[in-house]
Amino acid sequence: MGFLMLKKNKRFWQRVALQSHYDAVIIGGGLHGLATAYFLARQHGMTNVAVVEKEYIGFGGAGRNTAIVRANQRTPENIPLYREALELWPVLTEELDFNLMFNNCGNLNLMHSEAAMNAARMNVATAQFHGVESHLIDARQCKELVPALNISEDITFPIIGAMYHPPGGILRHDAVVWGLAKSASRLGVHIHQHTETTSIGVENHKIVSVDTNRGKIYTPRVLLAAGGYSAAISYAMLGIKLPISVLTIQAMVTQPLKPILDHVVSSGAYHAYANQTLKGEIATGAHMDPWPNYTTHTTAYYIKHQAEALAELLPCLRGVKFMRHWAGLADMTPDMAPILDGNDLIEGYYMDCGWGYFGFKSCAATGKYMAQFMASGQCSDILKPFALRRFAQHRLMGETAALVNYSPDN
Ligand SMILES: Cc1cc2nc3c(=O)[nH]c(=O)nc-3n(C[C@H](O)[C@H](O)[C@H](O)COP(=O)(O)OP(=O)(O)OC[C@H]3O[C@@H](n4cnc5c(N)ncnc54)[C@H](O)[C@@H]3O)c2cc1C
């Protein structure tokens, strides 16, 4: 009996019956769905909320990302959201009573030409203007920070310098999923795993229900937070086309090593990045299949590319074994910024999607503001630039320009 009690109390989130009515239904038990559910309950007292997840929580990008967080985005619209998210991790570690293992080890975005250094000046200036620490450093300073880095001229893309962002780093991604789910559940949110949304009911331009493989739910509010599946759901269930392409993105880890890399290192030219996890593995990624697809297969081409890039950038890794590789979906918009909106056409319909490969680092702040939006019906200023109508109005953001300096995932 004592053993059973212990096991029951140790469960992070409660298994509960699916109710027929909720005040809000969140489609997707990933980072953004769980963060919004947590803030709805914690900050707005809205606890009659269901998170419906077709597989298990963290099944999507939430459990597949390479855990990089930073706030030195490219545009004035994006930086405040990412800055607040970065500031929230230590706060949430305490609030959730869950060790999120935030390691603000700093990020180096390597530059391989004077043109890239010049382009980065705008990023640095914008970041600094918004109170985010970011500097340009030369190759020698890169080497001082990361002694394992190869700054010789005798490589494919010699390193000229880097954009150095000290407050960024890495954070344990599954801890974020579990911490948010545990606290949301304790506050009363229902988390329904293996519950797939199959249709969304609308009457008189208002959300009225969500159908799932486990039954119908009546609700006046729905948040679409289904990551790589969001665009398909939006079109198939509501006829709303979102400007999102879904691409496969791959990552891998090496065998665990003694500490050799205490920064996140990333290179747009090499199309690669690396960081060392707290377990000692070198997590690396960046390759994206350039055509839209929904597979989560990995490729031999990717392994070869990654091995070649790492062998040049961090030659001490030559001969190290890769242990695992995996892939996930990146929901890319044309301006590399998300769609955060309440739909003008359908009352009660909210969207938080199109995160591409940036959605881990932003989820805490976005969840906070999406919850406020759903609870009050008022969109805060920080979310307004991300409305869907920006595409129809040709007001795309310049976040794609960041690609000069960053590698995907990072
Ligand atoms: C290999 C890789 C590396 C990455 N690295 C980084 C990184 O270092 N830093 C960073 O910031 N970002 C990174 N990302 C991106 C980040 O992981 C995503 O942007 C983020 O997970 C998006 O969060 P989300 O909540 O929108 O979606 P997800 O976390 O994907 O969650 C969506 C959930 O919706 C569920 N779902 C789908 N359809 C339905 C349905 N019909 N009914 C119910 N549930 C449904 C899915 O099963 C899934 O669990 C990476 C992504 C990948 C794949």
The ligand as a Gaussian input file, in Angstrom:
#p B3LYP/6-31G(d) Opt

LIG

0 1
 C       16.158000      18.635000     -34.412000
 C       15.579000      19.911000     -33.882000
 C       16.394000      20.805000     -33.189000
 C       15.872000      22.001000     -32.691000
 N       16.680000      22.804000     -31.920000
 C       16.169000      23.932000     -31.364000
 C       16.967000      24.722000     -30.485000
 O       18.118000      24.383000     -30.184000
 N       16.415000      25.860000     -29.966000
 C       15.131000      26.255000     -30.271000
 O       14.700000      27.310000     -29.816000
 N       14.337000      25.476000     -31.050000
 C       14.819000      24.342000     -31.599000
 N       14.017000      23.538000     -32.378000
 C       12.628000      23.971000     -32.656000
 C       11.679000      23.699000     -31.498000
 O       11.835000      22.394000     -30.994000
 C       10.231000      23.898000     -31.993000
 O       10.148000      25.182000     -32.569000
 C        9.260000      23.777000     -30.822000
 O        9.242000      22.459000     -30.340000
 C        7.865000      24.200000     -31.243000
 O        7.034000      24.017000     -30.123000
 P        5.495000      23.748000     -30.304000
 O        4.902000      23.651000     -28.965000
 O        4.970000      24.760000     -31.280000
 O        5.416000      22.353000     -31.093000
 P        5.826000      20.886000     -30.628000
 O        6.794000      20.931000     -29.529000
 O        6.220000      20.157000     -31.881000
 O        4.454000      20.289000     -30.084000
 C        3.337000      20.099000     -30.930000
 C        2.556000      18.883000     -30.434000
 O        1.303000      18.841000     -31.104000
 C        0.934000      17.483000     -31.208000
 N       -0.121000      17.322000     -32.222000
 C        0.022000      17.394000     -33.568000
 N       -1.166000      17.158000     -34.175000
 C       -2.078000      16.958000     -33.197000
 C       -3.465000      16.667000     -33.186000
 N       -4.189000      16.544000     -34.317000
 N       -4.096000      16.520000     -31.982000
 C       -3.399000      16.647000     -30.822000
 N       -2.067000      16.897000     -30.778000
 C       -1.425000      17.061000     -31.947000
 C        2.254000      16.798000     -31.583000
 O        2.216000      15.414000     -31.316000
 C        3.246000      17.562000     -30.701000
 O        3.510000      16.899000     -29.477000
 C       14.498000      22.333000     -32.909000
 C       13.671000      21.436000     -33.589000
 C       14.197000      20.241000     -34.054000
 C       13.272000      19.277000     -34.761000

